[in-house]
Amino acid sequence: MKVLVTGVSGRLGPYVVRELEAAGHELVLFSRREPPQEFAHWPWIQGDITRFDDCMRAVQGGFDAVQHLAAQPWPTDHPHMQRLREERGAPFDATLRANIMGLYYLLQAALRQDIGIFVMTGSNCALGHGFRISDRPFPHRYFPVDEAHPTDVEDSYSYSKLAGEELLASYTRAYGMRTYALRSAGICNQERRRQMAQNAAPAQAWNPWLWCWVSSEDLATAHRLLMERAEAIEPHGVYFCNADDTTALEPSRELVERFRPDLLPLVRDLPGHSSFLSNQRLKKTVGWAHRQSWRQHLFETTPESQSPNEGDIP
């Protein structure tokens, strides 16, 4: 397949490019900054998804699919992130411009060129449990959370990812484009996984992010599988894409018992270090599997007398 990949100069981009390249796909790269030198053999189009002319220029050439990775990864108008916004020089509206208008421009450009498959890196934040602004806790209904769980977003990033899912769905309903969003959680490359193991310590409080994560490699595989199997699966889909386990040392049910016993009646099934977010829909739809682990690195950093049991490794 001939594939346009956006956001290739970001942290996830290289992993998706390598995954698609290894599978024999023909690639064109689209980003504001020059991609890593290892991808110099692929055509690169310099541009910004928030400019429609750039998006139109990028989709020329007879593509079969778009792999959309480009995004603003945090809420630039969040009241608790003003200092970060000033440090990065980010406009207050950068999140909505990139994640909604940028997505809209790219979808419109893809539509005008009859590109039939569109896969997007979404976020578990579409649920609304992270980047909370008010003092009102997220209203959990059950664990593990799946795609049917009600959302409760408060911030612009979470809203942009939730709205992006519906925007994709509208293009499927109206035009027949096959569209997919991956609700990725805490994307970790190998270096970050090693750091997780080095810094692992007993939990001190409830984590509103639910200790969820996914490896860069496994997320890249999910991107490829949805694209390659698009014609054989539902025309639109939203899927949590996270590891089978958590980033915590403690078993998941124990975390609930210690920090949020009020949520215990909501626990359906959380054996061992099971994730609080269910990835079963993605597994059943395209045969995806969680393969990378951070727990294996505990053996590298933990004294033998304190090493976890072999069964702790997923």
N, C-alpha and C positions, 0 to 999 in steps of 0.2 A: 504494500500500500504506500501511496505517497502521502506524507503527513507533515502538516505545519505544526511546529512546537513553539509555543510562546513562553516567555520568561526563562529562557535557557541559561541566562547568566545568574539566576537565583540559586538557592541552596538545593532545591529539589531537581532543577533542570538537568544537570549532568547525569543524574541517575536514570531519568526517563529517557534521555538521549541514548545512553549506553544500552538500556533495555530494548529499545526499539531497533537500534542499530544491530544488536546481536541477533534479533529475530529477522533481519533481512529487509527491513522497511527502508524506503527512500525518504530522506528528511530534508526539510528546509527550516532554518532556525530564525526566530523573530524575537528581538529583545532590544532594549535601550542601550545596553552595554555589550561590548564584544564578548562572545562566548569563550570558554576556555580553549587554549590552543589545540588541545587534543581533538577538537571538533572542526578544525580549520578546513577539512576536506568537504564539509557540508556548506551549502550556500547560506549566507547570513544576511538577513534584512534588518537594518537598524531602524527602529521605530518605536512608537509609544501607543499602547492600546487605547489611550484616551483621546487619540486623534483618529477620526474616521478615515481620513485619507491614507494614513499609515496602514490601517487595517486592510483597506481595499488593495493597497499596493502589495501587501503581504500574501493575500490569498490568490493572486494571479498564478496560473500555471497548472491547473488541473489536479487539485488535491482530492484525496478520498476522505480524509479525516483531519480534524483539528484536535491537538492535545493542548489544552489551555491551562498553563501553570502560573501565568503572571497574575499578581494580585498585590494589594496593600495588606500586609499581614497583621495589622493591629488598628484599633479605632483612633484615628488622629484627632478626633474631637472629644475624646474621653476626658472628663474633668480631673481624673487622677493621673493623666499622662501629659499634662501641659508641658512639663520640663522636657520630657522625651521629644515631644513635638518641636519644641524650640531648638533642642540639640540637633535634631535631624533636619531642621528647616522645612518641615512638612506643612503644607497648607491644612487648615482645619478640616477641609472637605475632601482631602485626598482619598480617604477610604471609599466614600460613595462614588467619587469620580472614577476610580480604578475598578472597583468591584461590581458596580452596577452599570455605569455608562460605558466603561471599557468592555465589559462583557456584552452589552447590547450592541456596541459598534462591531465587535468581532462576529457576533451572531448574524448581524445584518450583512456583513461582508461575506460570510460563509454562505448565507442564503442566496445572495446574488450570484455566487459562483457554483451553485448546486452542490455544495459539499454536504454529504449525507450523514456524517458521524461527527459528534462533538463531545469530547470527554473533558471534564473540568475538575481541577483540584478544589474541592470544597473544604469544609471544616466542620468538626464536631461542635464548634461554637454555634452553628445554626440551631442547636438545641436551646442555647441561651444560658447555660450554667456557668460560663466564664465571663470575665469582664463585667461583672455585675456593677451597677451604679448605686442603686438604692440599698437600703438595709434589709430588704425583703429577700429571704433565702429562695433559691430556686425550688419550685414546687414539684419535687420528685413524685412520680406515681408508682414506679416499680423498678426493680433491678433484676437482671441487667436491662439497661435501657436499649430499646430498638428503634427503628425508623418510625414506628407508629406512635411513639411517645409524644405527647403534646409539647410544643415549644413555648418558650417564655423569654424572648430576647429583650434586652434593655439598651444595648450599645450599638453603635453604627456598624462595627465589624460583623458582629453576630447577625444583625439584620441584613447586611449586604449579602452574606452567605446564604441565609434563608431565602431572601428575595431572588438571589441568583438561581437557586434550585427551581423556583416557580417560573422564572423567566425561561429557563431551559425547557421546562414542561410545556410552556405555551408554544414554543417553536415546534415541539413534537405534535401537539394537538392541531396547530394551524397549518403546518407545512410538511409534516411527516419526517422532519429531521430526527435522527436517533441521538438522544442526548442523555448524558450520564454525569452525575456528581458524586465524588468520593468525599465523604465526611472524615477527612484525615484527622488524626489526634497526635499532637506532640511529635512532630517528625524528627527522627534521630538518625544521624549517620553513625559510622562506626566509632569515630572519635567521641561523639557525644555519648554513645553507649558505654564506652570505657569510663568516661567521666561519671556517668550515673553509678557505675559499680564502685568507683573510687570514693564517691561522696555518699554512698548508701548509708543510711542511719535510721534508727527507729522513728516512726512517725510521731510527731508532737501535737498534731491537730488535724481536723478534718480538711481534706483538700477539695475545694470546690471544683477543681479540674478532674477529680476522680482518679488521679494517678494513671491516666491513660497515655499511651504512646504508640508509635508505629515506626518501623525502620524505613529509611529512605529507599532501600532496595525493594522491600515488600510493597510499598506504595507504588513504586514504579511498575512493578509487575501487575498490580491491579489496573493501572492505567492501560497497559498493553492488552490485558485480557478483555477488558470491556470493549476496547476498540476492535479487536480481532473477532470477537464473538457477538458483535452488535446485531448482526442480521439474524442471529438465532435466539436472541433473548428479547425481553420486553423492550419496546421502543424508547422508553424513558425510565430511568431509575436513579434513586438516591441510596447510597450505601455507606454505613459506617465502615471505616477502614482503620482498624486499630489492632494491636497485638492481642494475643490470647490472654496475656498476663498484664499485670500492672507494674509500676515503677517502685512499688512498696516492698519492703522486706516481710511485712506481716501478711497473713492470709486476708483476703478481702472481707470476709464476714467478721473477722476480728476487728477490722478497722471500723466497721459500722457499729459493732457492739461497744467499742471504746469511746468513739467520738460522736456518733449520732444514733444512740439506741432508739430514738423515736422513729427511725427509719427501718428498724428490724422487721416490722410487719410487711414491709414492701419487698423484702428479699424473696425472690422466687428460687434462684439457683445461683450460688456464688461459691463453688467449691475451690479450695486451694487459693491460688493467686489469680483467680479468674478476673477478667476485665469487667468493669461496671458498664461498659458499652458492648453490645452484642454485634459481632461481625458475621453472624450466621447467614444473613441474607446474601452478602457478597460471596461467601463460600459456596452456598447452594446454587447461586446464579452462574458463576463462571469458574468454579473450582479453585478459587484463590486459597492460599494457605499462608499462615504466619510462619516464617522460617528463621528469621534473625532473632538473636537473643542478647540481652544485656547481662543476664544472670551468669553466663559462662565466664564473664570477666571478673566475677567475684572471686574465683579461684586464683586469679592473678594478683589480687590486691588484699585478700583476706588471709591472715595466718591460718595454718592448717588446723589448729585447734578450734578456730572459729568458722571454718568453712561450712557453707550450707550443704544440706544433703543433696545427693544427685537428683532426687525427685523434684527439687525446686527448679530445675531447669526445664523450661517448656520444650 
